[in-house]
Amino acid sequence: MNERKLRIAMLSAHSCPVGDLGAKDTGGMSVYIRELARELGKLGHTVDIYTRIHDPTDALVEHMGPGAHLIHLKAGEKATIRKIDVYHSLPEFIHNLETFWHNNKLSYDIVFSHYWISALAAKYLQRQYNIPYISMYHTLGAIKNAIGIGEDEPELRVKSEKETIESCRKIIVATDKEKRDVALYYGTAPEKISVIPCGVNMDLFQPYDKSASRIKLGLTDEKIMLFVGRIDPLKGVGQLIRAVKLLENQDNLRLIIVGGDANSREEIEKLQKLASGLGVNHRITFQGTIKQGILPYFYSAADVCVLPSYYESFGLVPLESLACGTPVVATDVGDLKYIIHSGETGYVIPGNSPEQIASAVSQILNNPANCVASALDVRASVGRFDWANIAAQVAAEMQSVTEKWLAPVA
């Protein structure tokens, strides 16, 4: 295979890869795009990420590392807006992208779109500029609707996903399960779907001394359960709060919830009301959004990280926690049953009932030495997910797509 260096345009119209993690529309996808772009740049490829301006202070172009840049384009208000409003602003986004390309004499070998809104833009660019595009959806509307938690995804989303899945040259998914789901719900040929797991920044996420981490964060000597993620019904935080009620026999237990911004206020208030009604509000801290550089200290300070989600396309948070040497209790979503080694690095539970969560957490809190390997061994268990390995696999897929696109028709 020809290993020529590629010029790659990544599209993330609705979510800025450098936004505050844990905000309403900023989560694992943003981490994925940012880390992947940086690693592809280190491999010698050129990567430009296009997103919309979310804040009037956003710079037009932001340097993200060797060969990697982030470009903010105007599309609608210069503020965080609803995803459906980003869809309605897509013509402006595309127009400003084309203008930027023209003014800077840019051309690309391939487009990599993220989420269905960006895939619609990529579909246009493929047709207009004869550039192949590949897509990663991160979550899928038809699957979320089948689960039935939270608001239904609009038919517009499901229809757009189906259209772009048909027109793109390759679909990247993070797990074999997601590959089966895409084939089942969207009628896609399996050979069009490539499975490449998500990665973790092993340099950033590493174990720190537990006591020192707690002092740095102003935490006391309690038993700490940690949740990290967006505050969304699909994340199952309500079930986790109910589990806290079942863990009342655990002295000095505290649940720290990292994530949630002003746009999540309504959901946070529901959770606070639930905690108050159960009489456990004094055991729960809503930390809000934090900078990614602080996250390793939260993971290191915790005794256990819990992911009670109803649905995850992969599950980046458990990878980060394990890289920091902290065990994880998670529901059987994404690829976690292949990542978490039960009885060694945590537990994967079949559902997210409060009873199941509380039971697994109790095993770790009551018998940490017997239930979990050392922090260094926990970390070593996810070494294969280093972003350098993941970026090399994605680059190989891009090389294959571009070669087939340019190959003469027999």
N, C-alpha and C positions, 0 to 999 in steps of 0.2 A: 504494500500500500504506500502511496506517495505521502510522505510526512511533511508536506509543505505547510508553512505557517498560514493560518487563516485570519481573515478579517471578519469578525463576528459582530452582528448587531443583536443585542438582547433587548427585548421589550417587556417592560413592567409598568404598564400605563397607570394602574390604579393604586399601586403600593410602592413607595420609595424604599429602595434597599437600605438606605441609611436612616430611616425613620426610627422613632423610639420603639424598641421591642416591647410587645405586650399591649400596644395600642390596638384599636379596633381592627384595622386592616394591615397591621404590621406584625408578622410572626415568622414562622419557619420558612416561608417562601422568600422573605426578604433576606434572611440569613443565607439561604441556599444561593440566591443570585449573587449576593455580595462576595461570598467566599469562593464560589465557582469562578466568577470573573477574575478575581485576584490570582487564583491558581492557574487559570488558562493564560493569563498575562505572564506569569512566571515561566510557563512552558514556551513562551515566545510568540503566542498568538496576540492579536490586537482585538480588544473587546470594548465596545461602546454600549453602555446601558442607557436606554431611553425611558424616562419616566415623566410624569407631569409635575409642574410646580405645585407644591403643597403649602408653601410659605413664601411671602413676598421677599424674604431674605435669602431664598435658595439661589445659589450661584448657577449660572448657565451651565458651566462645565466644572466638574469636580474630579480631581485626580485621585484614583483609588489604589494606585500601585503601578509597577512596571507594566505598560501596555494596556492598562484598564482605566476607563473614564466613565463618569456618570453625567448624563446630559439631561437637564430639566427643560421641559417644553411646556408652554402655556396651553392649557386645555380646560376651559371653564374657569371658575373662580380660583384665585391663588390661595387656596385653603383646602383643608380636608373636606371632601364631599362624599356623598353616598356613591356606592359602586355603580348604581344604575345611572347616576348623573355623569359618571366618567364615560359610560357607554354613549350617552347622548353627546358628549364632548369629543368623541372619537374623531369625527371629521376634522376638527381643529387640531387635534393631536397629530394626525397624519399629515395635514397641511404644513404644520410647523416642522415636523420631522423632515419632510421633503425639502423644505426651504433650507434647513440646516445642512442637509446633504449637498444641495446645490451650491450654497455659499461656500462650503468648505471642500468642495470637489471630492466628496466621499463616495466610495463604493464598497460593497461587502460580498463575501463569498457565501454567507449563510445568515439566516435570521433565526434566533431562538426565542420563541414567545413563551410567556409565563402567564397562566390563567386565561380564561376564555375571552375576556375583553381584548387583551393583547393579541390573542390568536386571530381575531378578526382583522386587526391592523396588519398582521403578518401575511394573512391570506391576500390582502390587497397588494402588498409589496411584492409578493411572489408573482402575481399576475402582471403588475405594472412594470417591474424591473427585472423580471426573469431571474429572481434569486430564490433558491429553495428555502423553505422554512421547516423547522422542527418545533414541536410543542411539548410543553409540560404543563399540566393543569393543576397539580397540587391537591385540589379537591374537585369533585365532579358533582354537578347539580343533580343528576338522576340518582346517584348513590345517596346523597344527603336527603333527598326526598323519600327514598326507600326506607331510610332509618327513621324518619319522622320526628326528629327532635329539633325544636326551634321552628322558625318560620320556613314555609316552603320556598324553594328556589323557583324563580319565575320560568315559565315555558320558554321565554326568550333566551335564557341562559342555556337550557338543555338543547334547544334547537341550534344555537350558535356553536355549542360544543360538538354536536353531531356534524355540522357543516365543516368546521375546521379540522376535526379529526379525519374527515374524508379527504380534505384537500392538502393537508400537510404531508411532508415526505417521511416523517418518522415521529413517533410518540415516545417520549421518555417517561417511564414510570419508576417508582422507587421500590416496588415490591411485586412479587409474583401474584399476590392476591389482587393488586390493583390492575395488573395485566389481565387477569381473568374477568374482573369487573368491567373494564373498558370493552373487552370483547363481548361480554354478555349484554351490557346495557346499550352499547352503541353499535353493535354488529361489526366490529373491526376485526380484520384478519390478524391473527396472532403474530405473524411474521412482520407486521408493520410496527410492532410494539417492542421496545427494548427496555430491559430492567437494569437500572443502575441505582444503587442505594444512595441515600444522602450521606453527607460527610460531617465530620466534626473537626474543629480547629484545635489540634492537640497541643499547639503552642500556647493558645489562650486558655483553654480549659485543662487545668492541671490541679492536682491536690495541693491545698494549703493547710497549714496547721489549724485544727478545728478551733482551739481556744483563741489563737491569734485572730482568726477570721471573725469570731464572735465579738472580740474586743473592737476590731476595726469597724464592724457594722453596728456596734452599740447594743448587741444582744446579750441577754443574761444566760446563765448556765441552766438552760431548760432542755427538755427533749423537743427537738424541732422537726416538724414535718414541713416540707416545702412543696409548693405548687408554683410552676412557672408557665405562663402562657396568656393568650388572649382570654378575656372574660366573655365567654360565649356559651349558650346552653349546651352545645355539642361537647364542650370540654368537661362536663360532668362535675363542676365545682360544688354544686348543691349536694351531690352524693358524698363528696369528700367532707363537707361540713356536717352532714348527718353521721358520718363515720366518727367525727370528733366526739359527738355525743356518746357513742358506744365505747369510746376510749377514756371515759371519765376516771376510770381506775388508774390511769397513767398519771402519776404526779408530775406537775410542772410541764405538761404537754402544751406546745404552742404550734399552731398552723400559721405559716407565713405564706401569703398569696401574693406573688409577684406578677404584675400585669394589670391592665385596665387603665383607661384614661377618661377624659371628659365625655367622650362619645360612648363609653361603656357605663356611664353613671346609672342608668335605669337598671341594668342587670346587676350592678354592684349593690344598689339599694335593695333589690330583691334578696340577694344573698345575705346582706347584713340583717334584714328583717327575719330571714330564716334562722340565722345564728342566734339572734336575740330571742326568738320564739322557743328555740331549743335550750336556751340558757347557757350557750357556749361562746357568746360574743367576746367574753373576756379572755378566751383562749386563742382568738384569731386576730391576726394583723393583716390588713389590706395595705400592701406596700406600694402599690401603683407601679408605673413604668420606671425602669432603671436603665442606665447605660450598660451595654453589653460587657464592658470591661470590668464591671462590678459583679457580674453574675457568678464567676468562679468562686468568689468569697461566700456568696449565699449557698452555693452547692456544697462547699467545703464546711460551712458552719452547720449544715443540716445533718440530722441522723438518718433521714430517709427522704427521698424525693418521690412524690406520688403523681401519677398521670391517670386520672379517672375517666378519660375520654370515652365517648360513645363511638367516635370515628376519628381516625388519623390516617392520612395517606402514607405516612412513614413513622414519625415520632422523633423529632430532633432533640427535644428536651431530655429524654432518657439518655441519649448518646452523650450530651454535654455533662449530665450528672455523673455518669459512669466514668467519663474521662477525668473527672475531678475526684474519683475514688469513692463516691457516695452511692449506696445501693438505691434501687428503684423498685417501687411497687407500681405496676401498670396493668391496665386492662389489655385483653388480647386484641389489639388493634395494630394497624400498620404491619411492621416486620418485627415487632418487639419479642415475640416468642422465640425468634432466632437470635436476638441480640442480648436479652437478659437471660442469664443462666440461673434457673430457679435453684434456690438454696445456696448459691455462690455469690451472685451479684445482685440479688433481689428476688422478686416473685412476679410472675405473670398470672393474673387471675382471669377466669373465664368471663366474668361480667363485672359491672361496677356497682353492685349493691353495697350499701354501707357496711353490711356484715362481712362481705368478702374483703373489702378494703381494710376494715378494722382488724380482722384476723391476720392478714398478711403483715400489716404494719406492726402489730403486737409481737409477732415472731421476731422481727428485726430489733425492735426496741428492748424486748426482754432478754434476748439471747444473741446479741450482736456478734460475739466471737464464734458462736456455733452456726449461725445462719449465713454469714457473709464473709467473703475472702478479705484479705488485707486491701487497703486503699490502692496500693501499687498493682496488686493482682486484678482488682476491679478495673482499674485504668487500662491495664494491658489487654483486657478482654475486648476492647473496641479499637485497638490500634490499627486494624485493617481498614477502618473507616476514615483514616486521615484524608483530608481534602485533596492532597496531591494524587493519591490513588484514584479518587473519584473523578477528578478533572481529566486524568489521562484516559479514562474510559469514555467520558463524554466527548473528548477530542477525537477519539477513534471513530465514534459514531458519526460525528460531523464530517470527518474525512471521507467516510464511506458514502454519505449522502451527497456530498459535493462531487465526488468522482462519478457517481451514477448519473447525477444531473448533467454533467458536462460530457458524458460518454456519447459518442456519435451513435445514432440510431442505425442498427444493422439493416 
